[in-house]
Amino acid sequence: MSIVTNFPLSEKSLEEFVRIMLPKEVGKDIKGEVSYKENKIIVKAEIDGKEAIMEEENLEHIIEDQNLIMLKGGLLKALNKNYPWGSLIGVRPTKMTRRLMQMGFSKERVRNLLNNMYLANFDKIDLLMRVIETEEKLLNKDAMNMYIGIPFCPSKCRYCSFASYEINSSLGRFYPKFVETLLEEIELVGELSKNKGYKYESLYIGGGTPSILTEEDTEKVLKAVHKNIDLSNLKEFTFEAGREDAITKRKLEILKEYGVDRVSLNPQTFKEQTLKDLNRTFNREHFDEVYRDI
């Protein structure tokens, strides 16, 4: 695949987008051309001899990577791909939508931006709006929420666009240093939180696959959290364990010992052929054992 544009962009981000959203187009050449007219930004996308034009108000001073966003949408448009969520991939759409609204955009303007730039359907956009309205009623703005990311997995699922790396790949060699650095960061964040008086109501350890941590490292991380972070206001402590192939009974015992009160166990589907096609190993018998242990 060659990517030729007249503007700078993250090629890795675009390649990942094609891998997830346009798997049949992997390896095909892509061209992107941006031009400006008055207060408009115009992006022409080309792939496999097909072209599409995207046009929107120039909001580059507000929306980061607007060119890339519109190029992704243009590729879908060129290939007549009509996904309900458009080009929204690897992002938390409510977070992004809320940010636009906080910038002063009206709900109607946000709806039009999400539809025009991301090609999201209006019914999905309206769902986003309802979710945000509900969150506003439930979220405590005087409290904080902490996320700890573990960017390693037993294998890379073909649909995944998150920052995660196979533990047995060349990048897996960084795992020991990652854990060491993570422990240091937890200590630093704990010190900052204490100085700022932060109160945490939820703590979520996600990934990647957090259960890829060894039993020893799982305990090290949880011990560091308890030592450095004030958990007295915590309402929920979640550990993401979506991959049964990385879970052991001892790891579950460690989670319980350190106060984890919610374990997210998600096989995505029980259709084993589908999981195999997605490069995801699965053992139903072991899954059932883990589920019972939880």
Summary of the structure (lengths in Angstrom):
residues: 294
radius of gyration: 21.6
end to end distance: 45.0
largest distance: 62.8
contacts: 856
relative contact order: 0.08
helix: 47%
strand: 18%
